[in-house]
Structures are given as structure tokens and as C-alpha cells.
Amino acid sequence: MLDRVVLDTRPGRVVGALVAWLVLAVITGLVVLWPNGDPVPPPAVPQVASTERATVVAIAAGDCEAWAGPGCQLAEVELDTGRLTGRRSFVTLPDDRSAPRLSRGDRIRVTRNVIVGSDGQPAEVIALDDPSQQPFAFVDFERSAPLLALALLFGALVVVLGRWHGARALVGLGLSLVSVTEFLVPSILDGNPPLAAALVGGLAVMVVTLTFAHGIGLTSLAAMLGTAAALVLTALLALAAVRATDISGLSSEQATLLLAGIDQDISLQGLVLAGMVVGALGVLDDVTVSQASTVLALRRANEQLGFRRLFSGALAVGRDHLGATINTLVLAYAGAALPVLLIFHTSSTPFSEAVNREPVAEQIVAMLVGSIGLIAAVPLTTAVAAGLAAALPVAAMPAAPRNAHVH
């Protein structure tokens, strides 16, 4: 819990009051924007049929060219789930660069093909053992096992290296994912503004994760205020930039699928804004915690340092951290736009025109807006932490954690 000595100082009372107001505003926003639980309206177009797991047992020696063209693959599969578990059937794939090549032992997901009558209902059941009727269609590879193994490896490494601090960080990560799946997505589908839902959900995640990872102390209080201010600034800048550059959100395949699959009005431009806010949150947390920890470390090292010297000293450290973090952010967005850049390059599109196209321009706006918010977070958090640290005697300050994250 927050030490009473902190609240006995004027900066401590001001920061405590601001954090209290922030938490109250977040709770109010969650109540107002919480999804009402009504079912999502039925889709305007038929959705993808349910899938079943299957294992490729052989690449069958059969003639499939008549219905899939030269070079096609006829894979014999054994169903692993559903009422047909244990039965064997066939999947046909054309010889196309967009179609995967299957091998014996591959675990895949398939869906049952049906012949639909004029009333929209299945009119005829396709025989499982007749490959010419194409009883099953390939959907995707089955990735559950490797994804689970990778997640377990990640969790184990975090706990082994971070110990109790790492375990708390994992809890915070889990709560972040729950916030996205149980609040942000349902709230947007419920008709709430995506930007407002992302901002409230992001602030809620920030408060919870910082509290779990660092407790309620000087570091977390300063980091909360710095992150909140920078996140609000990022949201406002994103709103202005997206409108100024006329980013519509219509350039992606996902947007087309969303418009076709949901029979309700959702602002695609709002989804772009929400993505920018959520994308900026992770790096903001890292920078603000580092800056607050740096200030406290400097204060513990030299109790003669006042606000001005604490601020300038921590800001010097923050500049080094900022350069590396912005580079990480830029490369992340550049990687997201890489396929589009390759398309433009192969079509000999001039660079000046390529960056003007919405798929690239959207990533540039997100990168620049996120970077500006990141830059603003450094002095904001440093000032709050320096004001708190300078007002406290060193003896009243918490001991430095052994696994503090300081750059």
C-alpha cells in the first residue's frame, strides 16, 4: 500500500488525488460503455461452416485433375473430432501458389462440403469415400499444440527469470487479454465508439497491470499519471491525424470481411483509431515505469538532489531509452506494412505515391502518433516522479527492488 508519508506531502496529495480521479473516471467509463450482453445481430452473409480436426495419412494416388486442374493434390485424411471421428475421407487442393502443399502427418482443419437445395438447406449428403465429390474442403493448418507449447515456454521463462515479479506480470497480461476479449470487442460490437472503448479499456488495463506488477507506490503512481496523460494525447493526435489524412479504414481485407459479416454500423475509421491507442499502450507502460524507477534510483543514490537535478538526470537516461523504443515501434509498423510495400515495389510505384496510399499511410500515421505519445510520456512521467521524490526524505522512500527495470 501507499506509504502514509507520501500523502503527507503536498505533491503526494496532489498525485494521489489525480490517480483517484483517474480510477474513478475509468470505472465510470467501464460502466457506461460496458456491453449489454445482447446477442450480435445475425450476419448479412453466411458464415464459415464449423470445422473439424484431421490428420493427413497419405497423399493419395488418384486422378484429381478433372476437378482441380493439373498438378493438384489429393490428400487422404483421418478425422480426429466430430461425429465422424476415425473415418477417412479426402481433401483436394489445386496446384496454386496460394494453396498450401500438404504432407503425410500434417494436422489440419477441414469443413464438410454439402450440396445445398433451393431452400438453402442441405439437399444431399456427399459420400466420404468418393474423392471426385470433394467431401471435405481444406480450411487451415491445426496450430493449437505448437501455440500452447510456445505460450507455456514463454510463461515458464517469465516466471523463472522474473520470479514473483514475473508471475505478477503474467497475471497482468492475462487481465489485459480478458479486457480486450470481454470488454473492448463486445463494447464495439454493441455500438459504442471504438476510440472511447479503446481509451477506457486501455486505461483500465494500465491501472490493473501497473498495480499487479509494481504495487501501489511512488513508481506506479507516477507511471499511471504519465501513461494516462500520454495515452490521452495519443488518442487526440490520432483523431486529428486520421481525419486530416482521410484514413477511411476501408483499405484492408479484414475491413471488407467485417462489413460483409456484421449487419450493423461500425466505424472503420474508429477501429483504426482504437488500434492506434491499443498499440501505443504497451510501449508507454514500459517507458513510464522505467522513468519513474530511474528518478527514485537517483534520489536514493544522492539525497541532495532536488526536483531540477532529478528531472534532468532521469531525462538524460530517458533519451537513451526513448531512441531504442522509438526504433522498435517504427520497425514494428514497418513490418506490418512490408507486404504492401513489396506490392508497390514490384509494380514500380514511386515511393512518394506509395506512402500516399492508405495501407501505407495508415501505418505511417500510427507510427508517428505513437512515437509522439511516447516522446511526451518521458518528460511527463519524469516530472511527476521527480516532484514526488524531491518532497520525500530518502528514509521514507521504498527500497530499490532487486529486479528493477532501469535503462
SULWOBEL-V702770 format. One record per backbone hydrogen bond with DSSP energy under -1.0 kcal/mol. NH is the residue of the N-H (numbers start at 1). CO is the residue of the C=O. Records with the same first field share a line. If there is no record, write none. Layout:
NH: CO ; CO
This chain:
9: 6
13: 9
14: 10
15: 11
16: 12
17: 13
18: 14
19: 15
20: 16
21: 17
22: 18
23: 19
24: 20
25: 21
26: 22
27: 23
28: 24
29: 25
30: 26
31: 27
32: 28
33: 29
52: 110
54: 108
55: 78
56: 106
57: 76
58: 76
60: 74
62: 60
68: 64
69: 65
72: 69
73: 93
75: 91
76: 58
77: 89
78: 55
79: 87
80: 53
81: 53
85: 82
86: 79
87: 84
89: 77
91: 75
93: 73
96: 94
99: 96
105: 56
106: 103
108: 54
109: 140
110: 52
111: 137
113: 135
115: 124
117: 121
120: 117
123: 115
124: 115
133: 130
134: 131
136: 90
137: 111
139: 109
140: 109
142: 107
147: 143
148: 144
149: 145
150: 146
151: 147
152: 148
153: 149
154: 150
155: 151
156: 152
157: 153
158: 154
159: 155
160: 156
161: 157
162: 158
163: 159
165: 162
167: 163
168: 164
169: 165
170: 166
171: 167
172: 168
173: 169
174: 170
175: 171
176: 172
177: 173
178: 174
179: 175
180: 176
181: 177
182: 178
183: 179
184: 179
185: 180
187: 183
188: 184
189: 185
190: 186
191: 188
192: 187
197: 193
198: 194
199: 195
200: 196
201: 197
202: 198
203: 199
204: 200
205: 201
206: 202
207: 203
208: 204
209: 205
210: 206
211: 207
212: 208
213: 209
214: 210
215: 211
221: 217
222: 218
223: 219
224: 220
225: 221
226: 222
227: 223
228: 224
229: 225
230: 226
231: 227
232: 228
233: 229
234: 230
235: 231
236: 232
237: 233
238: 234
239: 235
240: 236
241: 237
242: 238
243: 239
244: 240
245: 241
247: 242
256: 252
257: 253
258: 254
259: 255
260: 256
261: 257
262: 258
264: 262
271: 267
272: 268
273: 269
274: 270
275: 271
276: 272
277: 273
278: 274
279: 275
280: 276
281: 277
284: 280
285: 281
286: 282
287: 283
288: 284
289: 285
290: 286
291: 287
292: 288
293: 289
294: 290
295: 291
296: 292
297: 293
298: 294
299: 295
300: 296
301: 297
302: 298
305: 302
310: 306
311: 307
312: 308
313: 309
314: 310
315: 311
316: 312
317: 313
318: 314
319: 315
320: 316
321: 317
322: 318
323: 319
324: 320
325: 321
326: 322
327: 323
328: 324
329: 325
330: 326
331: 327
332: 328
333: 329
334: 330
335: 331
336: 332
337: 333
341: 337
342: 338
343: 339
344: 340
345: 341
346: 342
347: 343
348: 345
349: 344
354: 350
355: 351
357: 354
361: 357
362: 358
364: 360
365: 361
366: 362
367: 363
368: 364
369: 365
370: 366
371: 367
372: 368
373: 369
374: 370
375: 371
376: 372
377: 373
380: 376
381: 377
382: 378
383: 379
384: 380
385: 381
386: 382
387: 383
388: 384
389: 385
390: 386
392: 389
396: 393
397: 394
404: 401
406: 404
